[in-house]
C-alpha cells in the first residue's frame, strides 16, 4: 500500500489520491466576465458603468464609482464587494468594468 494522502471527491463519491486530484483541472470553476468581456478575479478593482439604486440602503451608487477588492461568488453573474456604509453588497457583473 502506498503512503499517498487520499481526498474524498464529493462529485464521484470516492476516495482519490491527492496527487490525482491536484492534477485535474478545476471543472467547476466559474468564469466571471465584466460588461466588456474582461475576466474578473478575486481582489480586482471595478468601476460602475451605470447609476445603481441600492435596495434597503436608501443610497444610489453613481456611474464611475470605484469598488475595490471584489470577491467572486459561485455565480457567473454576481460579485461580492464592500462599499462605505453598505454591508453585504452584491453587484451584477454586467454593471461593472474592470479597472
Residue, then its C-alpha position, 0 to 999 in steps of 0.5 A: x500500500x502506498x503512503x499517498x494522502x487520499x481526498x474524498x471527491x464529493x462529485x464521484x463519491x470516492x476516495x482519490x489520491x491527492x496527487x490525482x486530484x491536484x492534477x485535474x483541472x478545476x471543472x467547476x470553476x466559474x468564469x466571471x466576465x465584466x460588461x466588456x468581456x474582461x475576466x474578473x478575479x478575486x481582489x480586482x478593482x471595478x468601476x460602475x458603468x451605470x447609476x445603481x439604486x441600492x435596495x434597503x440602503x436608501x443610497x444610489x451608487x453613481x456611474x464611475x464609482x470605484x469598488x475595490x477588492x471584489x470577491x467572486x461568488x459561485x455565480x457567473x453573474x454576481x460579485x461580492x464587494x464592500x462599499x462605505x456604509x453598505x454591508x453585504x453588497x452584491x453587484x451584477x457583473x454586467x454593471x461593472x468594468x474592470x479597472 
